[in-house]
Amino acid sequence: MNKRPHLIPSLIAAAMLLLALADLPYGYYQLLRLVVCGVSVYIAVTAYSWQKMWGVWLFGFIALLFNPLIPIHLSREIWQPIDVVCAILFIVMMFVLEKPTGEN
């Protein structure tokens, strides 16, 4: 777990993104924005500390896309594929991003 501290937050964000495909109340989507943005920022900061700049850019973009302060309003038909792609990215990141060997 020390090599992948982002494992559980990524899993939670991916599960919430996939659950967003269902027809849920608007409050859920507000919570989704908050969680996905927060987890994305956490992963971007972790990637930065491990010198993985591709992770910083990728999850920095996802954080901007899902930011709750200045929301991007898109139709449900556009958000659904975005949610699926982002869920896949969170799942892939659980296995790809790991602490470099030799760091404490």
N, C-alpha and C positions, 0 to 999 in steps of 0.2 A: 504494500500500500504506500510505502514511503516513496517508491519510484513513480507512482501515479496518483498524486493527491486529488486529481481532477476526476477520478473514476466515478464516484458516486454522484457528484453534481452533474456530470455529463449524462449519466444514466437518467437522472431525474428530468433534466431538460429534454432529452430525446423522448422519454415517455410522455411528457406533457405536450410536446409538439405533435406526436402521433395521435394523442387523445383529442387534440384540437380539430381533427378531421370530423369529429362528431358534431352534431348541432347542440352546442352548449350555450348557457347564458353569457351575456356580454362581459360580466364580471370575471369569468374564467379567462377570457382573452386578455383582459387587463392584467391579471395575475401572470399569465403566460409571458407577456411582454417584460414584466418585472423580473421573473425568474430567468428567462432566456438571456436578457440583457446582462443581468448580474453574473450568471455563469459564464457568459462569453467574455466579459471583462476579466473574470478570474482566470480563465484559460489563457487569455491574451497576456496577462501579467505573468503567469507561470511560464508561458512560452518565451516571453522576453527574458526572464531570469535564466532560462536555459539556452538562450541564444538561438531560438527557433523563430526567425523572423517571419517565415511563411505563416506560422500559427498566429502571430501577432496581427498580421494584416487580415487574415481570413476571419478570425474571431472578433477583431476590431470592427470589421464590416458588419458582421452579424449583430454585434452590440448596437451599432448605429441603426440598423434596419429594425430592430425590435425595441429601441429605446422608448421608455414610457413618458418621457418629458415632452418630446416633440414627435408624436406618433405619425407614422406614414400610413395613410388611409388608402387601402387597396380593396378590391372586391374579394369576396370569399373564393371565387374561382381562381384568382391570382395567388391568394395566400396559401391555399391548400398545397400546391406543388412546392412553394417556398418552404412550408413547414416540413414536408417530407424530405426535401434536400437537406435542410438544416438538421433534422433528426439523424439522417445518415451521416452527416459530417460530425455530429457529436459522438455517434457510435464509433466511427472510424478513429476519431481523435482519442478515444479511450484506449485504443491499442497502439496507435502510432506515436503519440507524444509520451515520452518517458524521460525521467531524470537522467542526464548524462552520467556515465560511470565515473567515479572518482570525486564526485561532489558530495558534500556532507548534507 
